[in-house]
């Protein structure tokens, strides 16, 4: 059996290279992010296996050159057929061991490739199993022997992924004014820049009176940065050094339509110092708390940070730095795990351009590496 690796910037690109060179008979064994020493060849590696007869069989001779069947030819054909049966059994065993969790993978290359794409983009194996299994049960997709992620299987997996995450691209709670949103999150996540983008796109662009408040007295220059932005934009700004000062500022500015609150980014070990702020924000029913997170964080670190910031009881998750990663699987993992809606995506430092509403399309297309089904887009 011939085993060969292919590298590309996407899983689907690597699979296409393998299919082109080895043909449709080649079997996908596994896919994964490329190891550091091979990263220059591509971001992802796929491993394919090719049976001996498929790899070495010469092209069929012209009809005029074909010899009449003989006993030797018949015996050889039987031996080849028996070898093929053995290799098919080996293929099913390899598929089960490579994508281990489920009986349903054994006879379905389409489902195996769907699972492979999900896990290659850092969707957890357990969640990937649940998604693909539910997609197959819902539509019967991937039950045949078709190689590759066919449109029916792709649509079923995309539909299942969409059903598991919520999108709420909004600021504030309900329709009541003022709309008050506090951005919380770890240092370096991009809260201040994101707050300014929100102020421009959902305040100034809509001709809403905006007020920017900051409680960040920890980071040197943080207040000055936000004050400068406020002066350029022509909106109000206040720096509050105490929790009671923040509460008073909110009450005094209820004539504003949009109030955005920037908070200090604290290391997990220092979160206890923000307990008073957390109590204020969670006690009020008119403050929307959004947890700002970097999409470039490692999956385990992302989970740890989200759990630590539970003291703020965030209503929505806002992800930044989408331009710094090729894998959005961790976002999907956390949206499903926490059952919290996604609000906005930020992908760069430009103000206000690099901000977009979160969408199923952006997330699913990036993870599956294909076009988002129009039927789901309409839904």
Secondary structure, DSSP 4 states (H G I P E B T S, - for coil): -EEEEEEESSHHHHHHHHHHHH-TT-EEEEEEEPPGGGGGG-SEEEEEEE-HHHHHPPPPPPGGGPPPP-HHHHHHHHHHHHHHHHHHHHHHHHHHHHTTT-GGGTT-HHHHHHHHHHHHTT--HHHHHHHHHHHHHHH-TT-S---S--HHHHHHHHHHHHHT--B----SSTT-SSEEEEEE--TTS-HHHHHHHHHIIIIITTT--EEEEE---SSTTHHHHHHHHHHHHT-EEEE--SHHHHHHHHHHTTT-SEEEEE-----GGGGGGGHHHHHHHHH-TTEEEEEEEETTS-HHHHHHHHHHGGGG--SEEEEE-GGG-S--HHHHHHHHHH--EEEEEE-SS-TTTSEEE--HHHHHHHHHTSPPPHHHHH-
